[in-house]
Amino acid sequence: MSRKFCVGGNWKMNGDKRAIAEICKNLSGAKLNENTEIILGCPFVYINYAREMFPCKFHIAGQNCYKVAKGAFTGEISPAMLKDVGASWVIIGHSERRHVFNESDELIAEKAAHALAEGLSVIACIGEKLDEREANKTEQVVACQMAAFAKTIKDWSKVVVAYEPVWAIGTGKTATPQQAQDVHAFLRKWLTENVSKKVADSLRIQYGGSVTAANCKELAAKPDIDGFLVGGASLKPEFIDIINARQ
């Protein structure tokens, strides 16, 4: 089954109007692979600005949301609010949400299910820490994270999974293409056994973790890597090369 290559840029807590305008100018003026879906994870306060500025072929994503539509949850954002200001995607369960803000697998899965029910598409993030990798627990960790999602998600057609080994995010360390491929292949096997063969074959699985223009082509050549979720490099001109990794 052909899976459309999908590249997400997660700007994290970076940027201002001037920087976003410059990113827009760079991306809009570049020759980009038309067979690659592009999603830009924007800070909440700039989503409306980004949506008005970027051509419609660029999808705008929130970087998080809460699990209910409204209420007394000071500081939180609902999927309905994201949609109202122009976002069509949301990133859920990024390692910084899990490990800096201590969000549990269960909360993350509830948030993903609510976002899907409200009509957003979801980038669902998973990944192991360095001590878990060194203890040979990578498969156990990502299986637990996937199992939480599988309890709440019934329709996977609007979900992209992003495998991001935590030890490779922003560290300059990257999983080797074969290490990444091995985990992606394990995830498809897990999906076949625990969800369905159809979902295992059709679900797009991105790799994230210090993806750069220098390593993206080798990663993109692996059969089970369907795109990238890119942090720091998505703020730089080299993001164009990453989007075009399959060319």
Helices and strands as residue ranges (DSSP letters): E 5-10, H 17-28, E 36-41, G 44-46, H 47-53, E 58-62, H 79-84, E 89-92, H 95-99, H 105-117, E 121-126, H 130-134, H 138-152, E 159-163, G 166-168, H 177-194, H 197-202, E 204-207, H 216-220, E 227-230, G 232-235, H 239-243
